[in-house]
Amino acid sequence: MDFTVWWREDGRHGQRNATLTVDGDTIVCTAKDGAVDMSRVLMIGKKRIGAYGQQWPALQYADGEGRPVNAYFGDRRLLGWKGMLGGNDAIGGALRAARPDAPQAPIGGMPLAGAVPPPGAGAPPPSPDAPASPDAPPPPGP
C-alpha cells in the first residue's frame, strides 16, 4: 500500500514530499533524494505536529548502521487536510499491521532517538556525609 506523505525526521529541518510504501512487513519511504528502508522497526507511536495539533504516525527504526532514527508521516492529500479526515490514522494502522510486535511509544510522543541515558546518568552525587555502602572498602586509618 502506498501513501503520499510529508516525511519529517528528528535533527533534519523541514519535511519532504515522499511516498511511504508498506508491503507486508517491509516499510520503505521514497523521496527525491532516494529510498530509505525503515523495516527494522524499534517503536511505533504518534507525535503532535503543526498548528492544528494533528497526530502524525511516528516510527522509530534502526538505520543501516543500527542507530535509532525517528520518522514522522503526515498524509499530504488535500493539502494536508486528509490527515485530519482519517488519513493519518490509516497510515498508522498500516504501520502497526506491518509490525504488530513493535512496542508502542509512550504516551506523549516518541522519545528522542538514542536518548537513553547511560546507567547512573542523572543520579545525584553521593553526599560526603552519607554512610558508606557495606561493599565499600574501609576508609584509610590514621
C-alpha beads as a LAMMPS data file, in Angstrom:
LAMMPS data file: protein, C-alpha beads

142 atoms
141 bonds

1 atom types
1 bond types

-500.0 500.0 xlo xhi
-500.0 500.0 ylo yhi
-500.0 500.0 zlo zhi

Masses

1 110.0

Atoms # bond

1 1 1 0.000 0.000 0.000
2 1 1 1.384 3.414 -0.963
3 1 1 0.744 6.653 0.907
4 1 1 1.522 10.177 -0.310
5 1 1 3.107 11.783 2.754
6 1 1 5.085 14.588 4.278
7 1 1 8.083 12.962 5.952
8 1 1 9.975 14.501 8.880
9 1 1 12.913 13.207 10.887
10 1 1 14.451 14.398 14.153
11 1 1 17.540 16.510 13.528
12 1 1 16.530 17.416 9.983
13 1 1 14.984 20.778 9.194
14 1 1 11.616 20.785 7.467
15 1 1 9.766 17.995 5.779
16 1 1 9.997 16.219 2.458
17 1 1 7.368 15.094 -0.018
18 1 1 7.590 11.324 -0.182
19 1 1 5.839 8.066 -0.876
20 1 1 5.564 5.670 2.050
21 1 1 5.233 2.063 0.903
22 1 1 4.021 -0.573 3.347
23 1 1 4.099 -4.036 1.787
24 1 1 3.769 -6.959 4.179
25 1 1 6.458 -6.356 6.796
26 1 1 8.532 -4.084 4.524
27 1 1 8.390 -0.316 5.072
28 1 1 10.160 1.973 2.583
29 1 1 9.977 5.753 2.272
30 1 1 10.977 7.243 -1.081
31 1 1 11.713 10.930 -1.713
32 1 1 13.656 12.849 -4.378
33 1 1 16.958 12.057 -2.670
34 1 1 16.365 8.292 -2.624
35 1 1 14.637 5.487 -0.763
36 1 1 15.106 4.567 2.902
37 1 1 14.322 1.098 4.236
38 1 1 12.563 1.539 7.582
39 1 1 11.724 -2.125 8.103
40 1 1 13.905 -2.519 11.226
41 1 1 11.202 -1.033 13.466
42 1 1 12.078 -0.274 17.094
43 1 1 8.870 1.525 18.152
44 1 1 5.601 2.865 16.733
45 1 1 3.648 5.816 18.087
46 1 1 2.305 9.289 17.321
47 1 1 3.538 12.855 17.608
48 1 1 1.543 16.078 17.669
49 1 1 2.752 18.244 14.784
50 1 1 1.622 21.535 13.307
51 1 1 -0.524 24.468 14.288
52 1 1 -3.694 22.370 14.357
53 1 1 -2.214 19.672 16.571
54 1 1 -2.525 16.799 14.137
55 1 1 -1.331 13.435 15.401
56 1 1 1.226 12.163 12.865
57 1 1 2.144 8.487 12.868
58 1 1 5.668 8.078 14.202
59 1 1 8.133 5.297 13.596
60 1 1 11.474 4.708 15.277
61 1 1 13.658 2.473 13.124
62 1 1 17.285 1.355 13.034
63 1 1 19.234 2.779 10.109
64 1 1 21.866 0.834 8.151
65 1 1 24.402 1.353 10.939
66 1 1 21.969 0.327 13.699
67 1 1 21.371 3.863 15.014
68 1 1 17.789 4.729 16.015
69 1 1 16.027 7.315 13.833
70 1 1 12.600 8.864 14.434
71 1 1 10.423 9.426 11.363
72 1 1 7.005 11.123 11.256
73 1 1 4.438 10.935 8.464
74 1 1 1.529 13.215 7.623
75 1 1 -0.968 12.458 4.877
76 1 1 -0.427 15.269 2.380
77 1 1 -3.511 14.697 0.232
78 1 1 -5.953 17.631 0.067
79 1 1 -3.105 19.980 1.078
80 1 1 -2.726 18.085 4.359
81 1 1 -6.378 18.177 5.390
82 1 1 -6.758 14.482 4.600
83 1 1 -4.644 13.736 7.677
84 1 1 -7.347 15.254 9.880
85 1 1 -10.009 13.308 7.998
86 1 1 -8.612 9.869 8.796
87 1 1 -5.590 9.676 6.506
88 1 1 -3.047 9.778 9.351
89 1 1 -4.938 7.023 11.175
90 1 1 -4.795 4.884 8.024
91 1 1 -1.008 5.364 7.815
92 1 1 -0.613 4.475 11.495
93 1 1 -2.814 1.408 11.057
94 1 1 -0.740 0.197 8.109
95 1 1 2.498 0.648 10.086
96 1 1 1.037 -1.243 13.046
97 1 1 -0.239 -4.037 10.758
98 1 1 3.232 -4.370 9.201
99 1 1 4.897 -4.671 12.620
100 1 1 2.297 -5.774 15.200
101 1 1 5.073 -6.899 17.572
102 1 1 6.754 -3.437 17.704
103 1 1 6.495 -1.701 21.085
104 1 1 4.079 1.203 21.425
105 1 1 5.709 4.588 22.086
106 1 1 4.946 6.130 25.476
107 1 1 2.004 8.497 25.833
108 1 1 3.134 11.990 24.945
109 1 1 5.084 11.082 21.852
110 1 1 8.224 9.422 20.650
111 1 1 11.368 9.707 22.760
112 1 1 14.316 11.304 21.014
113 1 1 16.203 8.665 19.090
114 1 1 19.241 7.483 21.029
115 1 1 18.247 9.494 24.101
116 1 1 18.542 6.577 26.515
117 1 1 20.833 7.776 29.316
118 1 1 23.700 5.539 30.402
119 1 1 23.258 3.697 33.717
120 1 1 23.659 6.065 36.642
121 1 1 23.332 9.176 34.485
122 1 1 21.370 11.887 36.197
123 1 1 21.835 10.353 39.638
124 1 1 22.920 12.901 42.243
125 1 1 26.488 12.590 43.511
126 1 1 26.803 10.932 46.910
127 1 1 26.812 13.242 49.884
128 1 1 30.117 13.372 51.799
129 1 1 28.099 12.769 54.985
130 1 1 26.312 9.723 53.567
131 1 1 27.194 6.425 55.185
132 1 1 29.413 4.169 53.112
133 1 1 27.821 1.187 51.457
134 1 1 28.554 -2.196 53.057
135 1 1 30.605 -3.167 49.962
136 1 1 32.834 -0.082 50.135
137 1 1 36.391 -0.538 51.403
138 1 1 37.081 0.894 54.861
139 1 1 38.496 4.428 54.943
140 1 1 42.241 4.716 55.457
141 1 1 43.152 4.864 59.138
142 1 1 45.434 7.365 60.883

Bonds

1 1 1 2
2 1 2 3
3 1 3 4
4 1 4 5
5 1 5 6
6 1 6 7
7 1 7 8
8 1 8 9
9 1 9 10
10 1 10 11
11 1 11 12
12 1 12 13
13 1 13 14
14 1 14 15
15 1 15 16
16 1 16 17
17 1 17 18
18 1 18 19
19 1 19 20
20 1 20 21
21 1 21 22
22 1 22 23
23 1 23 24
24 1 24 25
25 1 25 26
26 1 26 27
27 1 27 28
28 1 28 29
29 1 29 30
30 1 30 31
31 1 31 32
32 1 32 33
33 1 33 34
34 1 34 35
35 1 35 36
36 1 36 37
37 1 37 38
38 1 38 39
39 1 39 40
40 1 40 41
41 1 41 42
42 1 42 43
43 1 43 44
44 1 44 45
45 1 45 46
46 1 46 47
47 1 47 48
48 1 48 49
49 1 49 50
50 1 50 51
51 1 51 52
52 1 52 53
53 1 53 54
54 1 54 55
55 1 55 56
56 1 56 57
57 1 57 58
58 1 58 59
59 1 59 60
60 1 60 61
61 1 61 62
62 1 62 63
63 1 63 64
64 1 64 65
65 1 65 66
66 1 66 67
67 1 67 68
68 1 68 69
69 1 69 70
70 1 70 71
71 1 71 72
72 1 72 73
73 1 73 74
74 1 74 75
75 1 75 76
76 1 76 77
77 1 77 78
78 1 78 79
79 1 79 80
80 1 80 81
81 1 81 82
82 1 82 83
83 1 83 84
84 1 84 85
85 1 85 86
86 1 86 87
87 1 87 88
88 1 88 89
89 1 89 90
90 1 90 91
91 1 91 92
92 1 92 93
93 1 93 94
94 1 94 95
95 1 95 96
96 1 96 97
97 1 97 98
98 1 98 99
99 1 99 100
100 1 100 101
101 1 101 102
102 1 102 103
103 1 103 104
104 1 104 105
105 1 105 106
106 1 106 107
107 1 107 108
108 1 108 109
109 1 109 110
110 1 110 111
111 1 111 112
112 1 112 113
113 1 113 114
114 1 114 115
115 1 115 116
116 1 116 117
117 1 117 118
118 1 118 119
119 1 119 120
120 1 120 121
121 1 121 122
122 1 122 123
123 1 123 124
124 1 124 125
125 1 125 126
126 1 126 127
127 1 127 128
128 1 128 129
129 1 129 130
130 1 130 131
131 1 131 132
132 1 132 133
133 1 133 134
134 1 134 135
135 1 135 136
136 1 136 137
137 1 137 138
138 1 138 139
139 1 139 140
140 1 140 141
141 1 141 142
